[in-house]
């Protein structure tokens, strides 16, 4: 228990047969906080990185003009929780799990970041006027989002691409600086964008388009610009296009992916971007099937080239190749060098996602790496040189990519962290639960574990990866690797003379569950505590030695007055003397008591101020605390006794006032009175909990 009675009391004492995993408790204190995971950086799962041109702040660096060849984090706001990305010419978008759209980069001249102004945005900020978003897309100077089956647009509207009659006038003319709903459309599941036109797919697989149409990019059989959505027609202008799951667009052409894995294209074909086996200057205002593509699962479009990803990971490109964006190894010479039917890109196997910039191409492979090819004049290919990449190169520093997209001169990637495992278990003499339990988490994620005892059990501490981790509850753990966490629960001892009405009941329970308080067996066989009895000086030594991990040490005992005191208690007195915690009486006091010097007075009752001093000295000797200056607490305590400094140090770390002693600014009349055992338990528990429960004031 907290105290074994000394033999001079005349009462029979036996140690508790149940030690209540004292060894674990001692290790908790000895190892202190070393294994506790620090509050680290936010999780990288769902984070966005960017590279390339930054003259319009499109990299989100919060620093204008700093071009970057290698991928780097956009912003702390995009470190986690991102589900989709999109890129315009010089601005970018990211969709958060909560349905918020964040945008950054160029906002001049059309308000294309949707934040109510035309000032460029250095770092990501939410789009105004829309929430609950489930899909996003971006054109040259405008953007789209889907919320509740409705389409919202913002940015440039000089060609009707917003589809909702512009409400603003920007430097470029008609625009919307915040998101506005597109009229006449509902039940939409996804959107796509060309440079100056927009596309939407409804849940029934039909496609609608609006905006510029000089080359037939709207697919309605005409070349008439549309300021409101029109339905895309079927092949040869007969019926309507159906069964579509995704759409995208380039400068003057559009692509649609059907659920059957086929790809359809319409609009401009001057560089072979429709993939129909030829290039020409004719408009193609209704869809035609792209040659030779089956089992396709994703599509992308650049300024005048197109891409497709097959289910087996093969990547196909077609259209303009003036900068190497086809990736077929042909050295760019400034001419079109057009590819009119889909080309399977060599060296890009196992693709899982694709993206297209204006004149460069990107692919994510199944190992999480990214390949880039095409125009690299702004290092949008992820390497310093050459300025044009005829074949795919590996973008450095990426291993967990899931999605990519490109702008005019920059690239962005959505990256998830690798998963690591958390294994959670329990042990001890009691029962309890830990939430959340075992599971997988993104590397870098922070997981907060909460332990709760059941059936009267008390949580007494964590073991993290085999090392003791204190008893902070809840515990925040950074998942920097696989972790195994054990929570220990014990049942407190039921003492014959302690009940829930006792003032210091909680402290007695906590210490008994940790094996510090062991109790004594009364003559009638009951295990008791005697919370109102005084505390003997030898008993106090054992109580302080146990939680500090000193109770198994033997340094001899310099004092002369063991008398009838139990040898175990006397050994602990010697240990505390070794660490300068137990200092004994002055020589004149020993002489008056009729014992040799030095002497300790093991059967004398310890007073209140001495309890605080011994605990403080122990915490300082262990290196947990450092002495604080005498600040005048409890002004009637004699300054030359040393107790005032000890009291000031104790309250610095524990806080508040001493139990039952009112404000520390007031006199403490009982400081020299014998301290009962229950009060000792309370003061000891507060010190330990302040240190190892992470409730410290400094």
C-alpha positions in Angstrom: 0.0 0.0 0.0 1.0 3.5 0.4 2.3 2.6 3.8 3.4 -0.5 5.6 3.1 0.1 9.3 6.4 0.1 11.2 6.7 -2.5 13.9 6.8 0.1 16.7 3.0 0.5 16.2 2.6 -3.0 17.6 0.2 -3.9 14.8 0.9 -7.0 12.7 1.7 -6.1 9.1 1.9 -8.3 6.0 2.5 -7.1 2.5 -0.3 -7.4 0.0 0.0 -10.6 -1.9 -1.1 -8.8 -5.0 1.5 -6.3 -6.2 -0.8 -4.8 -8.9 1.9 -4.8 -11.6 4.2 -2.5 -9.7 7.0 -3.3 -12.2 5.0 -1.8 -15.0 4.3 1.3 -12.9 7.9 1.8 -12.0 8.9 1.4 -15.7 6.3 4.1 -16.5 8.1 6.5 -14.3 11.7 5.4 -15.1 11.1 5.8 -18.9 8.9 8.9 -18.6 8.0 10.3 -22.0 10.6 9.1 -24.4 8.3 6.9 -26.6 5.4 9.3 -26.7 4.9 10.4 -30.3 5.2 14.1 -30.7 2.6 16.2 -32.3 4.0 16.1 -35.8 3.1 17.6 -39.1 -0.3 17.0 -40.5 -0.9 13.8 -42.5 0.2 13.8 -46.1 -2.6 11.6 -47.2 -4.6 13.4 -49.9 -2.0 16.2 -50.2 -1.3 18.3 -53.3 2.2 19.0 -54.7 3.0 21.2 -57.7 5.9 22.2 -59.9 6.8 24.3 -63.0 5.9 27.9 -63.7 4.9 30.1 -60.8 4.7 33.5 -62.4 1.0 33.7 -61.6 1.4 32.0 -58.1 -0.1 28.8 -59.6 2.2 26.6 -57.4 0.7 28.0 -54.2 4.2 28.8 -52.7 3.0 32.1 -51.1 6.0 33.6 -53.1 5.6 34.9 -56.6 7.8 33.9 -59.4 9.7 31.1 -57.8 9.7 28.5 -60.5 10.2 25.0 -59.2 11.4 21.9 -61.2 10.8 19.3 -58.5 7.4 18.7 -56.9 6.8 20.5 -53.6 3.9 21.0 -51.3 1.4 23.6 -52.4 0.3 24.7 -48.9 -0.4 23.4 -45.4 -4.1 23.9 -46.3 -3.6 21.1 -48.9 -1.6 18.7 -46.8 -4.6 16.3 -46.3 -8.2 15.6 -47.0 -8.1 16.4 -50.7 -10.1 14.1 -53.0 -9.7 15.7 -56.5 -7.6 18.3 -58.3 -7.9 20.3 -61.5 -5.8 22.9 -63.3 -6.6 25.8 -65.5 -4.1 27.7 -67.6 -2.4 29.4 -64.6 -4.7 28.6 -61.7 -5.5 25.4 -59.9 -8.3 23.8 -57.8 -8.5 21.2 -55.1 -11.7 19.6 -53.7 -11.7 18.8 -50.0 -13.5 15.9 -48.3 -16.0 18.3 -46.7 -17.1 19.6 -50.2 -15.1 22.9 -50.1 -13.3 23.9 -53.2 -9.9 25.6 -52.7 -8.3 27.6 -55.5 -5.0 29.5 -56.0 -2.9 31.1 -58.7 -3.8 33.6 -61.4 -7.0 35.4 -60.9 -6.5 38.2 -63.4 -8.3 39.2 -65.5 -11.5 37.1 -65.0 -11.8 36.1 -61.3 -11.1 32.5 -62.2 -10.3 31.6 -58.6 -13.9 32.4 -57.6 -12.9 34.4 -54.4 -14.7 37.6 -55.2 -11.8 39.6 -56.7 -9.4 39.6 -59.6 -6.2 39.7 -57.5 -3.9 36.7 -57.9 -4.0 34.2 -55.0 -0.7 33.2 -53.5 -2.1 30.4 -51.4 -5.3 28.3 -51.5 -8.6 29.9 -50.3 -12.2 28.7 -50.6 -14.4 29.5 -53.6 -17.3 31.8 -52.7 -20.9 30.8 -53.5 -20.8 27.0 -53.5 -20.4 24.2 -50.9 -21.0 20.5 -50.8 -19.1 20.0 -54.0 -18.6 16.5 -55.4 -16.8 17.2 -58.7 -14.6 19.9 -60.2 -13.1 20.9 -63.6 -11.3 23.9 -65.0 -10.9 25.5 -68.4 -8.5 28.2 -69.5 -9.9 31.1 -67.4 -13.0 29.5 -65.9 -13.9 26.7 -63.5 -16.8 24.4 -62.7 -18.2 22.4 -59.8 -21.0 20.0 -59.1 -23.1 20.4 -55.9 -26.4 18.6 -55.3 -26.7 17.7 -59.0 -26.4 21.3 -60.0 -23.5 23.0 -61.8 -21.8 26.1 -60.6 -19.3 28.2 -62.6 -17.0 31.2 -62.2 -14.4 33.1 -64.1 -14.4 34.3 -67.7 -17.7 34.4 -69.6 -16.8 36.2 -72.8 -17.8 33.1 -74.7 -20.7 32.0 -72.7 -18.7 29.3 -71.0 -20.3 30.0 -67.6 -23.7 29.2 -68.9 -25.5 31.5 -66.6 -25.3 35.1 -67.9 -22.4 36.8 -66.3 -23.1 39.0 -63.3 -19.8 40.9 -63.2 -17.6 42.9 -65.5 -13.9 42.1 -65.0 -10.8 43.5 -66.8 -11.4 41.0 -69.6 -15.1 41.8 -69.9 -18.0 39.5 -68.8 -17.2 37.3 -65.8 -18.3 36.0 -62.4 -15.9 36.5 -59.6 -17.8 34.0 -57.4 -19.6 30.8 -58.1 -23.1 31.0 -59.7 -25.5 28.2 -60.6 -26.0 27.2 -64.2 -29.6 27.4 -65.1 -31.5 24.6 -66.8 -29.3 21.8 -65.6 -30.0 19.2 -62.8 -29.1 15.7 -61.9 -25.5 16.2 -63.1 -22.8 13.8 -61.9 -19.6 15.1 -63.5 -18.3 18.1 -65.4 -15.4 18.8 -67.9 -14.0 21.9 -69.5 -12.3 22.9 -72.7 -10.4 26.2 -73.0 -13.5 28.3 -73.4 -16.4 25.8 -73.3 -18.0 23.6 -70.7 -19.4 20.1 -70.5 -21.6 18.2 -68.1 -22.7 14.6 -67.8 -26.1 13.8 -66.2 -26.8 10.7 -64.3 -28.7 9.2 -67.3 -25.5 9.4 -69.3 -26.5 12.3 -71.5 -24.1 15.2 -72.2 -24.7 19.0 -72.2 -22.3 21.7 -73.5 -22.1 25.5 -73.6 -19.6 28.2 -74.6 -17.5 28.9 -77.6 -18.4 26.7 -80.6 -16.6 28.0 -83.7 -15.2 24.5 -84.3 -18.2 22.5 -83.2 -16.8 21.7 -79.7 -20.4 21.7 -78.3 -21.4 18.8 -80.4 -24.9 20.1 -81.1 -24.5 19.9 -84.9 -23.7 23.6 -85.2 -20.9 26.2 -84.8 -23.1 28.6 -82.9 -21.9 29.9 -79.6 -24.2 28.9 -76.7 -24.7 30.9 -73.5 -26.8 28.2 -72.0 -26.5 24.4 -72.0 -27.4 22.4 -75.1 -27.5 18.6 -75.4 -24.8 16.9 -77.4 -26.1 15.0 -80.4 -25.4 11.5 -81.5 -23.3 10.3 -84.4 -24.1 12.2 -87.6 -26.4 14.5 -85.7 -29.0 11.8 -85.1 -30.4 11.4 -81.7 -28.3 12.2 -78.7 -25.1 11.0 -77.2 -25.7 8.6 -74.3 -24.1 6.2 -71.9 -21.4 8.7 -71.1 -19.5 8.6 -67.7 -16.8 11.3 -68.2 -16.1 14.3 -70.4 -13.2 16.7 -71.1 -12.2 19.3 -73.6 -9.3 21.0 -75.3 -8.9 24.3 -77.1 -11.6 23.5 -79.6 -12.4 19.8 -79.3 -14.2 17.6 -76.8 -13.9 14.0 -75.6 -16.5 11.7 -74.0 -15.9 8.3 -72.3 -18.8 5.9 -72.5 -19.5 3.2 -69.9 -18.6 0.5 -72.5 -15.0 1.7 -72.6 -15.2 3.5 -76.0 -14.1 7.1 -76.5 -16.0 9.7 -78.7 -14.7 13.0 -80.0 -16.0 16.1 -81.8 -15.0 19.6 -82.7 -11.6 20.8 -84.1 -9.4 18.3 -85.8 -6.7 20.5 -87.4 -3.9 18.5 -85.5 -5.7 15.1 -85.5 -6.9 15.6 -81.9 -10.1 13.7 -82.6 -8.2 10.5 -83.3 -10.3 9.6 -86.3 -7.4 8.7 -88.7 -6.9 12.0 -90.4 -6.5 15.7 -89.6 -8.2 18.5 -91.5 -9.5 22.0 -91.1 -13.1 21.0 -91.2 -15.4 21.3 -88.1 -16.8 18.1 -86.7 -19.8 19.3 -84.8 -21.1 15.9 -83.9 -19.4 12.9 -82.1 -17.4 10.2 -83.8 -15.7 7.2 -82.2 -12.0 7.5 -81.7 -10.2 4.8 -83.7 -9.0 1.6 -82.0 -9.7 2.3 -78.3 -11.6 -0.1 -76.2 -11.7 -0.8 -72.4 -10.8 2.8 -71.7 -11.2 4.0 -68.1 -10.0 7.6 -68.2 -9.6 10.5 -70.7 -7.7 13.8 -70.8 -7.3 16.7 -73.3 -4.6 19.3 -73.7 -4.7 22.3 -75.9 -4.7 20.3 -79.1 -3.8 16.7 -78.1 -5.8 14.0 -76.4 -5.1 11.1 -74.0 -6.8 7.9 -72.9 -6.0 5.3 -70.2 -6.9 1.6 -70.8 -7.9 -0.7 -68.0 -4.7 -2.7 -68.3 -2.6 0.4 -67.6 -1.7 1.3 -71.2 -1.7 5.0 -72.0 -2.6 6.4 -75.5 -2.0 9.8 -77.0 -3.0 11.5 -80.3 -3.1 14.9 -81.9 -0.5 17.7 -82.0 3.1 16.7 -81.2 4.9 20.0 -81.7 6.5 19.8 -78.2 6.7 16.1 -77.8 3.3 15.7 -76.0 2.6 12.5 -77.8 5.6 10.9 -76.2 6.6 8.8 -79.3 10.3 9.8 -79.2 10.0 12.0 -82.3 12.2 15.1 -81.7 10.0 18.2 -81.9 10.9 20.5 -84.8 8.2 23.2 -84.3 5.8 21.6 -86.8 2.6 19.7 -85.9 4.1 16.2 -86.5 0.6 15.2 -85.8 -0.5 11.7 -84.8 -4.0 11.0 -86.1 -4.8 7.7 -84.4 -4.1 6.7 -80.8 -0.4 5.9 -80.1 0.4 3.6 -77.1 3.1 5.5 -75.2 6.2 3.4 -74.8 7.7 3.2 -71.3 4.4 4.0 -69.5 3.1 0.6 -68.3 0.8 0.1 -65.4 -0.9 3.5 -65.6 -3.6 4.4 -63.1 -4.3 8.0 -63.9 -3.6 10.6 -66.6 -3.6 14.3 -67.0 -2.8 16.8 -69.7 -1.4 20.3 -69.7 -1.6 22.7 -72.6 1.3 21.0 -74.4 2.5 18.3 -72.0 1.2 15.0 -70.7 1.3 13.2 -67.4 0.6 9.7 -66.2 0.6 8.1 -62.8 1.9 4.5 -62.6 0.7 1.8 -60.2 3.8 2.2 -58.1 2.7 5.8 -57.3 5.4 7.4 -59.5 4.6 9.9 -62.3 5.9 10.2 -65.9 5.9 13.4 -67.9 6.6 14.3 -71.5 6.1 17.2 -73.9 6.8 20.9 -73.3 9.2 21.5 -70.5 10.1 25.2 -70.9 8.9 26.0 -67.4 10.1 22.7 -66.0 6.5 21.4 -65.9 8.0 18.0 -66.8 9.7 17.9 -63.4 13.2 18.1 -64.8 15.5 21.1 -65.5 16.1 20.2 -69.2 15.6 19.8 -72.1 12.8 22.3 -72.9 10.9 19.6 -74.8 10.7 15.9 -73.7 10.0 13.6 -76.7 9.7 10.6 -74.4 8.4 10.1 -70.9 10.7 10.9 -68.0 10.2 10.2 -64.3 9.1 13.1 -62.2 11.4 13.1 -59.1 10.3 12.8 -55.6 6.9 11.1 -56.1 6.0 7.7 -54.8 2.4 7.8 -53.7 0.6 9.8 -56.5 -3.0 9.1 -57.3 -4.0 11.9 -59.7 -2.3 14.5 -61.9 -3.3 17.5 -64.0 -1.5 20.2 -65.9 -1.9 23.8 -66.8 -0.1 26.0 -69.4 3.3 25.7 -67.7 2.8 23.9 -64.4 1.7 20.5 -63.1 -0.1 19.3 -60.0 -0.4 15.9 -58.3 -2.6 14.5 -55.7 -0.6 12.2 -53.4 -1.6 9.9 -50.6 0.8 8.7 -48.0 1.5 4.9 -47.6 -0.6 3.1 -45.1 0.8 1.9 -41.8 -0.8 -0.3 -39.2 -1.8 0.5 -35.7 -2.3 -2.6 -33.4 -4.1 -1.9 -30.1 -4.4 -4.3 -27.2 -5.0 -4.4 -23.5 -3.5 -6.1 -20.5 -3.3 -6.0 -16.7 -5.4 -7.2 -13.9 -8.5 -5.2 -15.0 -10.5 -4.7 -18.1 -11.0 -1.7 -20.4 -11.4 -0.5 -23.9 -9.4 1.7 -26.3 -10.9 3.8 -29.1 -10.3 3.7 -31.9 -9.0 0.2 -32.0 -6.6 -1.4 -34.5 -6.6 -0.2 -38.0 -4.6 1.2 -41.0 -3.8 4.9 -41.3 -2.0 7.1 -43.7 1.7 7.6 -42.9 2.0 10.8 -41.0 -1.6 10.8 -39.7 -2.2 11.6 -36.1 -4.4 9.2 -34.2 -5.8 10.0 -30.8 -6.4 7.0 -28.5 -8.7 7.1 -25.5 -8.5 4.5 -22.8 -11.5 3.8 -20.6 -11.7 1.2 -17.8 -14.6 -1.1 -17.4 -16.1 -3.0 -14.5 -14.4 -0.7 -12.0 -11.0 -0.9 -13.6 -8.6 2.0 -13.9 -6.4 2.8 -16.9 -2.8 2.9 -15.6 -0.5 3.5 -18.6 0.5 2.9 -22.2 3.2 0.7 -23.7 4.2 1.9 -27.2 6.2 -0.5 -29.4 7.4 -2.3 -26.3 8.5 0.9 -24.5 6.6 2.5 -21.7 4.8 5.7 -22.7 3.3 7.3 -19.7 -0.4 7.5 -18.9 -1.6 10.6 -20.9 -5.2 10.0 -21.8 -6.1 10.6 -24.5 -2.8 9.8 -26.2 -2.0 11.4 -29.6 0.2 9.2 -31.7 1.9 10.2 -35.0 1.7 7.3 -37.4 5.3 7.6 -38.7 5.6 3.8 -38.8 3.7 0.7 -37.8 2.9 1.0 -34.1 1.8 -1.5 -31.4 0.1 0.1 -28.4 -1.0 -1.7 -25.2 -3.2 -0.1 -22.6 -2.9 -1.5 -19.1 -5.9 -1.6 -16.8 -5.9 -2.6 -13.2 -8.5 -2.8 -10.5 -7.9 -0.7 -7.4 -7.6 -2.4 -4.1 -10.7 -2.5 -1.9 -9.6 -1.3 1.5 -11.8 -2.0 4.5 -11.7 1.6 5.6 -11.8 3.6 2.3 -15.0 4.4 0.5 -16.2 6.8 -2.2 -17.1 9.5 0.4 -13.5 9.9 1.4 -12.0 13.2 0.4 -8.9 11.5 -1.2 -10.7 8.4 -2.6 -9.6 9.0 -6.2 -5.9 9.4 -5.3 -6.0 6.2 -3.2 -7.6 4.3 -6.0 -5.1 5.5 -8.6 -2.1 4.7 -6.4 -3.4 1.3 -5.4 -4.1 0.3 -9.0 -0.5 1.1 -9.8 0.9 -1.0 -7.0 2.1 1.9 -4.9 -0.4 1.6 -2.1 -0.4 -2.0 -0.9 -2.3 -1.8 2.4 -1.8 -3.7 5.6 -3.6 -6.8 7.0 -5.4 -6.1 10.2 -5.7 -8.7 13.0 -9.1 -9.7 11.7 -7.7 -10.5 8.3 -9.1 -7.5 6.4 -6.9 -5.4 4.1 -7.0 -1.8 5.3 -5.4 1.6 4.7 -6.1 3.8 7.7 -6.4 7.1 5.7 -6.7 9.2 8.8 -3.6 7.8 10.6 -0.4 9.7 10.6 2.5 9.0 8.3 5.7 7.6 9.6 9.0 8.8 8.2 10.1 5.3 7.1 6.8 4.7 5.4 7.2 8.0 3.5 10.6 6.8 2.2 9.0 3.6 0.7 6.2 5.6 -0.9 8.6 8.0 -2.7 11.1 5.3 -3.6 8.5 3.1 -5.4 7.1 5.5 -8.0 10.6 6.8 -8.7 11.9 3.3 -9.4 14.3 3.3 -6.5 12.6 0.7 -4.3 14.8 -2.2 -5.6 18.1 -0.3 -5.1 20.3 -0.9 -2.0 22.9 1.8 -1.2 23.3 1.0 2.4 21.9 3.2 5.2 24.0 5.9 6.9 21.5 6.5 9.8 22.0 5.0 13.2 18.4 4.5 14.4 16.7 1.6 12.6 15.3 0.2 15.8 12.4 -2.1 15.1 11.7 -0.7 11.6 11.3 -3.3 8.9 14.4 -4.0 6.8 12.7 -3.2 3.5 11.6 0.2 4.8 15.0 0.9 6.2 16.6 0.0 2.9 14.4 2.6 1.2 15.4 5.2 3.8 19.0 4.5 2.8 18.2 4.9 -0.9 16.5 8.2 -0.4 19.5 9.3 1.7 21.7 8.3 -1.3 19.8 10.6 -3.6 19.8 13.4 -1.0 16.0 13.2 -0.5 16.1 11.9 3.1 18.6 14.2 5.0 18.0 13.2 8.6 17.9 15.2 11.8 20.5 17.7 13.0 23.2 16.3 15.4 21.7 18.1 18.4 18.3 16.4 17.7 20.0 13.0 17.5 21.7 13.7 20.8 18.5 14.7 22.5 16.9 11.5 21.2 19.7 9.5 22.7 20.8 8.0 19.4 24.0 8.3 17.4 24.5 10.7 14.5 23.4 10.8 11.8 19.8 9.8 12.7 16.5 9.8 10.8 13.6 9.2 13.2 11.9 6.5 11.2 9.0 6.1 13.5 8.3 9.8 13.9 5.3 11.2 12.1 6.0 13.3 9.1 4.4 16.8 9.0 2.6 18.4 6.1 5.5 20.6 4.8 7.9 17.6 5.0 5.6 15.6 2.7 5.8 18.3 0.0 9.5 18.6 0.5 10.3 14.9 0.2 8.2 14.5 -3.0 9.7 17.6 -4.5 13.2 16.5 -3.8 12.5 13.1 -5.3 11.1 14.6 -8.5 14.1 17.0 -8.8 16.6 14.1 -8.1 15.0 12.1 -10.9 15.5 15.1 -13.3 11.7 15.5 -13.8 11.6 18.9 -12.1 14.0 21.8 -11.5 13.9 23.9 -8.4 11.9 27.2 -8.7 12.6 30.4 -6.7 10.9 31.0 -3.4 7.9 33.1 -4.4 6.5 33.7 -1.0 3.9 30.9 -1.1 2.4 30.2 2.4 4.3 33.1 4.0 4.2 31.7 7.5 6.3 28.7 6.6 9.9 29.4 7.8 12.1 30.4 4.9 15.2 28.9 6.4 13.6 25.4 6.6 13.9 24.9 2.8 10.2 24.0 2.7 9.2 27.2 0.9 11.4 26.5 -2.1 10.1 23.0 -2.2 6.5 24.1 -2.0 7.1 26.8 -4.7 8.6 24.1 -7.0 5.8 21.6 -6.3 3.0 24.2 -7.1 4.9 25.4 -10.2 4.5 21.9 -11.7 1.3 20.8 -10.2 -0.5 24.1 -10.1 -3.3 25.4 -7.8 -3.0 25.2 -4.0 -2.0 22.4 -1.7 -5.0 20.2 -0.8 -6.8 21.6 2.2 -4.4 24.5 2.5 -6.5 27.2 0.8 -4.7 29.9 -1.3 -0.9 29.7 -1.4 -1.0 33.5 -0.7 -2.5 32.9 2.7 -0.8 31.5 5.9 -0.9 27.7 6.3 -1.6 27.1 9.9 -1.2 23.3 9.7 2.1 23.1 7.9 3.9 21.7 11.0 1.1 19.2 12.0 1.3 15.5 11.3 0.1 14.6 7.8 -2.5 11.8 7.5 -2.1 9.0 5.0 -5.0 10.1 2.8 -3.5 13.6 2.4 -0.1 12.1 1.6 -1.7 9.9 -1.1 -3.4 13.0 -2.7 -0.2 15.1 -2.8 1.8 12.2 -4.2 -0.8 11.4 -6.9 -1.1 15.1 -8.0 2.7 15.2 -8.5 2.8 12.0 -10.4 -0.2 12.8 -12.5 1.1 16.3 -13.4 4.3 14.6 -14.6 3.2 11.5 -16.3 -0.4 12.4 -17.2 0.9 15.4 -19.2 -1.1 17.8 -17.1 2.0 19.9 -16.3 1.9 23.6 -16.0 5.2 24.0 -17.8 
